Amino acid sequence: MRSKNWEMSESNTDRLSRLRATLRQHRQDHLLAHWETLSDDQRTALLDDIEQINFRALDELIETQVRQGHPFPIPRDIQPAPFYPFEPGIDLVAKYADAVKKGIGLIRKNKVVAFTVAGGQGTRLGFDGPKGAFRISPVKNKPLFQLFAEHILGTNRRYGADLSWYIMTSPQNDAATRAFFVENDYFGLQGERVRFFQQGVMPAFARDGRILLDQRHRISFSADGHGGCLLAMRRSGALAEMAAAGVEAISYIQVDNPLVRLIDPLFIGLHALTGSQMSSKTIPKVDDLERVGNFVLGDGRTMVIEYSDLPEKLARARDDRGHRLFDAGSIAIHVLDRGFVEQLTADEGHFALPWHRASKKVAHVDDTGRRIEPREPNAIKLEAFIFDAIPYAARPLILQTSRAEEFSPVKNATGVDSEATARRDMNHRAAAWLHAAGFEVPFRNGGEPDGLFEISPLLALDAGHLREVLTTPPRLARGAANYLG
């Protein structure tokens, strides 16, 4: 009788024969340099890694992006991008009202899904786990995932919907993310309405185009960027599921922003009414050189130019009234047509979005099996960015929102965009909603809320909604923790 180990070895032999020819054809046969020293399990792992790679698509990328380093192609003509304002003028009041009705109609018919890019770990926050499991709310200390789940539940209750939530994890945090949801009973959502799939990866390259080995039996992979979520949606079957369910719009957010509105009827409605294939939210920048992307018209096409690529002269430019000319910051909140994503990913071998080249320090194993820990950047990584889809979209739309209402990412352990600033801004927004609803809110001299305030999305989704649901004044204690849920 053949043993299980023998059968595995035979299978690996067959796979090796097929993949060795592929590697030789694409000049990557060094990946098998340590084959004879590997255990059977290690050989299986290495072959699994190799089979993840689309070598046909990789050859062109290596030639154009790895061996050569081309700077970002700055458009010749760069103008400010037009956008819909946060507060509509008299000419837009009726349109905004129609958009809200349209958005609510799509939500009620479950024509919209929530989509969260959540592949990151909490390492920079000093947290061991998926970033979405990081606890952030000012009173109840709820994790990010719970805030988003409650927003979906609150939306379902308000509009009589039953929305699905798609969450893109990474190979590093997929198992932990799924376990976190199971442990918390999906935060009240039905498990079948929450769909997880993994982000794609790209190998790291030496400057000569050779793929690097992290270990003798493992390829050095890294995430393929938030733009890779479009490919991941197709490869995972998520796009096909959405099509079968009649979904029209995908509401995209990233996991690190606790103030974000996952499902915004106005935003979704404007997107649909204008026939936009991809819509984006923007906020005014805090200063000329804020580290956010800039919405612009580049040679007549709506696009985002990264803060590092926009010429400083333009970043500091002013109009006739002294206002910042390029003031539309990108905050990674989008709505995409499902059909548009299908269009962009129709040929996986030639992904429509460009790849961005980054020079990085990458530890690796050389052909002798020696571990190399570089002191200087030695490798090239490639990433795709979601905002690079905007120039391909028909009628792209930009809607301005308020930083205080919808943008306070938690990225750093201290300082700007940290846990402290996110908690502060959540507290400020809750107090502002209560004040706008006409309730007595205790403030210190200078306008700082006197106490902690938190409003669950299960109770209200915005200030106007809070006015509707709170029929009696809440008891708000000065200097205390005040929770409404």
Secondary structure, DSSP 8 states (H G I E B T S, - for coil): ---HHHHHHHHHHHHHHHHHHHHHHTT-GGGGTTGGG--HHHHHHHHHHHHT--HHHHHHHIIIIISS-------SSEEE---B-SS--TTTHHHHHHHHHHHHHHHHTT-EEEEEE---BSGGGT-SSBGGG-B--TTT--BHHHHHHHHHHHHHHHHT----EEEEE-TTTHHHHHHHHHHTGGGGS-GGGEEEEE--EEE-EETTS-B-EEETTEE-EEE--GGGHHHHHHHHTHHHHHHHHT--EEEEEETT-TT--SS-HHHHHHHHHTT-SEEEEEEE-SSTT-SS-EEEEETTEEEEE-TTTS-HHHHT-B-TTS-BSS-EEEEEEEEEEHHHHHHHTS-GGG-SS--EEEEE---EE-TTS-EE--SS--EEEEE--GGGGGGGSSS-EEEE--HHHH-----BSSSTTBHHHHHHHHHHHHHHHHHHTT----B-TTS-BSSEEEE-TTT-SSHHHHHHH--S-----TTSEEEE-
